[in-house]
Amino acid sequence: IVYVAYSQDVYTKKQLYLSRYDGMVVEVWDNDGPGWTTTFADGDPFRSSIGYISSHMLAIDSSGILYVTYSSTYVDISDRIDHYYRRIILTRYDGTVDSDLISGRTDSAHNPQLAIDSSGIVFVTYDQSDGEHSHIFLNRYDGAVVEIWDRNNYERPGWTTHLSYGDPIDTCKDNHAGSPQLAIDSN
């Protein structure tokens, strides 16, 4: 099956849509099923956001599970003032749709990249601001738990489930880092 993810304007928002080709027909995601339809006018956003979804990327693991990562607008109204941030989301499709937040800080995150290793572990890298500079972060998802790289983690060296504790993997705190790319060898 061939999957295509694309952003499309819906009123004042940019939403994430998903189409697929199964060798016979092209279908678009339909939330009314939920499922797939060949009636394109019935197609719905695969994932919705309050604002814009962008920088999407997709990959399929060896079991045929589809993963889509993207940057999505998030609003924090905890102090009664709207703060708009870009968050990184990972969505898994295996017949049903399930999403997890990947980025955990309150500063904007951009440019997610996705790769899956031979054991099915999903890795996502992205750049995220610390308020002054952009840095590169690395997360992984094993089908149940999202973790972020943490140099100072005592629970499990290297990784933590506390997304806000994650540490950048770039080399310099005083400069900007951006546009990460991700590749995994076959070992």
Residue pairs with C-beta under 8 A, 6 or more apart in sequence:
1 20
1 21
1 22
1 23
1 64
2 20
2 21
3 18
3 19
3 20
3 58
3 60
3 66
4 18
4 19
4 20
4 21
5 16
5 17
5 18
5 46
5 56
5 57
5 58
5 68
5 70
6 16
6 17
6 18
6 19
6 56
7 14
7 15
7 16
7 17
7 52
7 53
7 54
7 56
8 14
8 15
8 17
8 45
9 15
10 45
13 48
13 49
13 50
13 51
13 52
14 49
14 51
14 52
14 53
14 54
15 45
15 47
15 48
15 49
15 53
16 45
16 46
16 47
16 48
16 49
16 53
16 56
16 68
16 70
17 28
17 29
17 43
17 44
17 45
17 46
18 28
18 29
18 46
18 68
18 93
19 26
19 27
19 28
19 29
19 43
20 26
20 27
20 36
21 27
25 38
26 38
27 36
27 37
27 38
28 36
28 37
28 38
28 40
28 42
28 43
29 35
29 36
29 43
29 44
29 45
29 46
30 36
30 37
30 39
30 42
30 43
30 44
31 44
31 45
32 42
32 44
34 96
34 97
37 43
46 68
46 91
46 97
47 53
47 68
47 70
47 72
47 89
47 91
47 97
47 99
49 72
49 73
50 73
50 74
50 75
51 72
51 73
51 75
51 84
52 72
52 73
53 70
53 71
53 72
53 73
54 70
54 71
55 70
55 71
55 110
55 111
55 112
56 68
56 69
56 70
56 71
56 112
57 68
57 69
57 70
57 112
57 113
57 114
58 66
58 67
58 68
58 69
58 114
59 66
59 67
59 114
59 115
59 116
59 122
60 66
60 67
60 116
61 67
61 116
61 120
61 122
62 116
62 118
62 120
63 94
63 120
64 94
65 92
65 93
65 94
65 120
66 92
66 93
66 94
67 90
67 91
67 92
67 93
67 114
67 116
67 122
68 90
68 91
68 93
68 114
69 88
69 89
69 90
69 91
69 102
69 112
69 113
69 114
69 124
70 88
70 89
70 91
70 112
71 86
71 87
71 88
71 89
71 109
71 110
71 111
71 112
71 126
72 86
72 87
72 88
72 89
73 84
73 85
73 86
73 87
74 84
74 85
74 86
74 87
75 82
75 83
75 84
75 85
76 82
76 83
76 85
76 106
77 83
83 106
85 106
85 107
85 108
85 109
86 108
86 109
86 110
87 101
87 102
87 103
87 109
88 101
88 102
88 103
88 109
88 112
88 124
88 126
88 128
88 139
89 99
89 100
89 101
89 102
90 99
90 100
90 102
90 114
90 122
90 124
90 139
90 141
90 146
91 97
91 98
91 99
91 100
92 98
92 99
92 100
100 141
100 146
101 146
101 163
102 109
102 112
102 124
102 126
102 139
102 141
102 146
102 163
103 109
103 126
103 128
103 137
103 139
103 163
104 148
104 162
104 163
104 164
104 165
104 166
105 128
105 130
105 163
105 164
105 166
107 128
107 129
107 130
107 131
108 128
108 129
109 126
109 127
109 128
109 129
109 137
110 126
110 127
110 128
110 134
110 178
111 126
111 127
111 178
111 179
111 180
112 124
112 125
112 126
113 124
113 125
113 126
113 180
113 181
113 182
114 122
114 123
114 124
114 182
115 122
115 123
115 182
115 183
115 184
116 122
116 123
116 184
117 123
117 184
118 184
118 186
118 187
120 142
120 143
121 140
121 141
121 142
122 140
122 141
122 142
123 138
123 139
123 140
123 141
123 182
123 184
124 138
124 139
124 140
124 141
124 182
125 136
125 137
125 138
125 139
125 169
125 180
125 181
125 182
126 136
126 137
126 180
127 134
127 135
127 136
127 137
127 177
127 178
127 179
127 180
128 134
128 135
128 137
129 135
130 168
133 173
133 174
133 175
133 176
133 177
134 176
134 177
134 178
135 168
135 169
135 170
135 173
135 177
136 168
136 169
136 170
136 177
136 178
136 180
137 148
137 149
137 166
137 167
137 168
137 169
138 148
138 149
138 169
139 146
139 147
139 148
139 149
139 163
139 166
140 146
140 147
140 159
141 147
145 161
146 161
146 163
147 156
147 159
147 160
147 161
148 159
148 160
148 162
148 163
148 165
148 166
149 158
149 159
149 166
149 167
149 169
150 158
150 159
150 160
150 162
150 165
150 166
150 167
151 158
151 167
152 165
152 167
153 159
153 160
153 165
160 166
168 177
170 177
